[in-house]
């Protein structure tokens, strides 16, 4: 199984790449890459989200296109015009505005697909391991919240099947109480059982830890430095180099304070995992895609990253090197299904 840190880096790179371009050709390649990784690496169907990536796209892209076409009155190809006296909606409804909205929905679908893969390939215990030690209690709460959705979906499916055997049919809102009430009761019982199990295992029964004064001072100085750098970046365009240095320094101080706070937490590992060549391959492939989109590398057609159908709809540009770079995120599919360790 690929280490959770490598999956976290892969997901972050996929999200950054999806947010760095509006070229539909690159976004489609990225979406197909995510779909292949999902098919190859996700074997636990119980962790599948109730709304698949395909269904999300079929909902998000048309709605985004319609909303953008009704609110953005730009473009030369007009479908029809609404009266000018209608607030926000008044004006021409154009093909270019609809296409731009569909592209935004396509980007949202790609981001949703990246999160879906991350949710399916990592079990709850890996999510807890990714949480810094200083926030281990928050990690437990987060993992419980993430596992509640698939558990509720499975319970809903079983309840509907049981009610269907009894002759119950879903025709409208009035038919939901026989399904919703058992689902609510089962969810409450599961929550109470989990709470009792955690109390029986001594969760939360620890002595109060007093953080060191230097850790608190380091965190305060980091927050002030980060805030100062952010304000300088916004209000002083000529001093952005110093503002960037302040941002990096403040972020480093905050990370250092978090690491120091985590050292006071007792930590044991039942089965430690080693960073191997598979994780290195995933990180290198993802970093290659990220570098092409973020760094000014020579020979890369950065003008193709940005595409707008205004004022007249045209075909987007395409750089084969950028398309190949996106395929760097395909590396996890090379290692096959991610089976959980017993």
C-alpha positions, 0 to 999 in steps of 0.5 A: 500500500502506498504511504498516506503522505504520498497520497496527500501530496498526489491529491494536493498536486492534482488540485493545484493543477486543476486550479491552475488552468482553464484549458478544457483539453488539459482539464479533461486529460487530468480528469481522465487521469484521476478516473484511471487512478480511481479504477486501478487503486480503489477496491473498497466500494464501501468507501465510495461516495453517494454521489459519483464523479460522473453524476457530480459532473452531469449536475455541476456542468449544466447548472454552472453553464446556465448560471453563467449564461444568465448572469454574464452577458458577454460574447457574440453568439446570442441565444436570446435576450432577457428584458433589461429591467430584470436585475442581474439577469437582464441582457443577452444570453450567449453561447460563450458565457454558457461554455465558460460556465461549463468549463468552470463546472468541469474544473469543479468536477475534476477537483471533486474527483481528486477528493473522491480518490483520496477518500477511497484509497486511504482508510480512516487509520491512515487519515489519523496518521496524517494528522500532526501529533499536536492535533491528534484529537482533532484527527480522531474527530475528523476520521469519525466524521469522514467514516459516518457518510459511507456508514449512513449510506450503507444503512440507508441502502439496507433499510430501503431494501428491508422496507421494499421487502415489506411492500413499501414503495418510495413515491414522494415525501410522505413515504420517507418517514418509514425510512428516515426514522430507522436511519436516525435511530440506527445512527444514534445507536451507532454514535452511542456505541462508539462513545461507550467504546471510546470511554471504555478504552480510556480515550480522553483520560489523560493528564493536562499537558502544559505547553512550553513557554517557548512553544507559545512564544514561537506560535505567537511570533509566527502568527504575527509575522505571517499576518504582517507578510500578508498585509504587506503583500496586499498593501505594498506592491513594491515590497513584495519580496520582503512580504514573501520572506515574511510569509515564508518565515511566519509559516516556518515558525508556525510549523516549528511550533506545531512540531514542538507541541507534538513532541509532548504527545505520547505516540506509539506505532503498532506497525510502522511503514517505510518510505519506499520506491513506490512512494518516491515514484508517486511524489516525483511524477506529481512534482513533475506535473506541479512544476510544469504548471507553477514554474516558468520552465523554458519551452512550455507554452504557458499561454495555453494554460489560460483559455476564455471563449470571449468574445467569440468561441474558438478552439483552445491551444494545446502544448503536448509537453503540458499534456505529458506532464499531466500524465505524471499524476498517473503514476499511482495506477502503475502499482495497482489496487491499494489493499488494506493491511490486516 
